Amino acid sequence: MLYKRGKCCSMEWIRSPDESFCAESREFRRTQQRRNREDTAVDTQDRKMQTLTDTIAELSCNLDDMTAEAIAYAMEQLLAAGARDVFTVPIGMKKSRAATMLTVLCAPEQIDEMVRMLFQLTTTLGVRENLQRRYILDRSLETVQTPYGPVRFKTVQGYGAEREKPEYEDLARIASERGISIREAELLVRACR
């Protein structure tokens, strides 16, 4: 059985110790989170304190017989297929063998597709799965017109934190056009805010 806990803006669900979340309640929670993000009537202070969570799947496998190029190709394909993130960690395996752990973060509904791709694109013999509750900041993207062209700023907030950052691609375009560094491009566009 699920119990409702929390205030009107940040609806949170907890489960009784003997039962697991069902698909309907997860979908309801996602809908509530979407509504919370889209609620423009919430003032900035409330948005800063807003708490959001979701569930993310972590899939990982150990690779001890693939080249760096083959692993990079697999990573690119997984990202192109919709993985939220893909990363590697150097590890040591049995017989002191150097290897790479490949980890894919994806939505729970993408697990089957990502596992299929891991088996097709890598030499792994097994994939580990771990579902995790993830605390996330509310994100928004705003395009600002500057003398250097339009620049997208990503703003994140929640849990009492608030940050903003210009998008890398826009900074790279400005840096390339002006023959300056990314850092200098960032200083230029931040001065326009």
Summary of the structure (lengths in Angstrom):
residues: 193
radius of gyration: 21.0
end to end distance: 48.5
largest distance: 61.3
contacts: 510
relative contact order: 0.13
helix: 38%
strand: 39%
